[in-house]
Amino acid sequence: MIEVDGLRYSIAGRMIFDGLSLRVPRGKITAFMGPSGTGKTTLLRLITGQIRPAAGRILVDGQEVATLTRPALFALRRRMGMLFQNSALLTDYTVFENVAFPLREHTRLPERLVRTVVLTKLHTVGLRGAARLMPSELSGGMARRVALARAMVLDPDLLLYDEPFSGLDPISMGMVLRLIRANNDVLGVTSVVVSHDVEEISRIADYCYVVSGGKIIGAGTPVELQQSDSPLVRQFMSGEADGPVPFHYPARPYREELLDGGA
Amino acid sequence: MAARSRGTLRQVVRRLGDGVRKLGAVMYFLAGMLRAMPYAVRRPALVWRQVHNAGVLSLVIIMTSGFFVGMVIGLQGYDAFSRLRQEDLLGAGAALTLLKELGPVVTALLFAGRAGTALTAEIGLMRATDQLSAMEVMAIDPMGRIAVPRFLGGVVSVPLLTAVFNSVGILGAYFVGVQLMGVDNGAFWSQMQEYVETGDVWEGVLKSIVFGITASLVAVFEGYTSERTAEGVGLATTRTVVVTSVLVLILDYMITAFLL
């Protein structure tokens, strides 16, 4: 479904991806894991064509995203859904209107059918009863589920999840996990999940990539990654505070800095 | 000394470069809005909603300010004309001042302060909370859905608000001049009819349209390109007021010089 070859991308002179290559198979849940700041969200923005790579190519369903015309890119995006880290609900609209938004924009369905589809999706995420609420009245977990209903409303072939578990309580996290798995099992959706929550991701992902320093440092099923020989992958998978990725941000020696009196 | 001059020169060149870059960015943004214009034109309800937000909700401040500005013109005009024993000209003087200058300029400045800042903050927050990115990914052009309706809403509102400001301002001048200072009622209106020409009205209309485009473009551009932080949105909001105010005053001089 997605092929990335030799991807290079930098922000303000800082290299984010340096020759990244990977594959996302159709109908599977593929996870991108890595420490914060490794460009996981940037990768999703590149896949959806919001930004263009400096070099390399990204193919989504055989189409090179960076070279598509705007109408062709929009046609491709209509087959994608994305769950944003902060939900990105439209704050002026009710929960119902948020979920109905893509339907009203891209289809000419009669209002009765729009209502049926929206309520069905909201029922799937357990929030049919919250249809009349405004986003400001929702908890973080509820907002994430509404955003998921909105991402699913056009029945996309590809669903992208940006840190779907961050900031959620265990119950909400369990719900989101179950929904991601169900989307994949029941609807056959190809899913890309970007996260640093190793334990949660390991429960649902079919295949994982661990990204660090602009490159893939490990790839495999969650079980394979747990047994990896790479110290970097092991540090990440077991959540050790220090290791190849140092605990301390680069700085002068501690003693020297304390004794020089701020000179 | 030479080093300091070189430093100053470098700074001036850098500032000029920044200015040219910003102008280029505004032109690029304007081109993007023109491209997205058909989307908004096909959805007039989006534009009318913004006319309500930017225009109708500004009515109270516009009418209040217009009335007081008119009253001040009434007082100052009466004082000036009475020295020449020409108090009857107060109506004409107030109307010309409001229609040609104060109406369009003060309305544009008030619009920038009330509606312009609201537009910038709204769009900036939408950007900071990924609402614009979410639309992009949903294959909905945020330029057409968010920027263009707000821009058109402002462009439509400013000339209408200017007309309201002028009307209320003239009533303010009438209240002070005729009701309080005793200028003759018939003379007030007849001198206005005598001296105000259609060209004067059109000058004000032209200015209000140009100021409406300027104020709306600055507000929408600043919001759309603001930094994705609370501080970034705050700075963009401030820039909206400052840039609009300066541009309106410069353009006002240029249009006046061109038309006179």
Interface residues (C-beta under 8 A of the other chain):
Chain A: R45 T48 Q50 F74 A75 R77 R78 M80 G81 M82 F84 Q85 N86 A88 L89 L90 T91 F101 P102 E105 H106 R150
Chain B: L125 M126 T129 D130 Q131 S133 A134 E136 V137 M138 A139 I140 D141
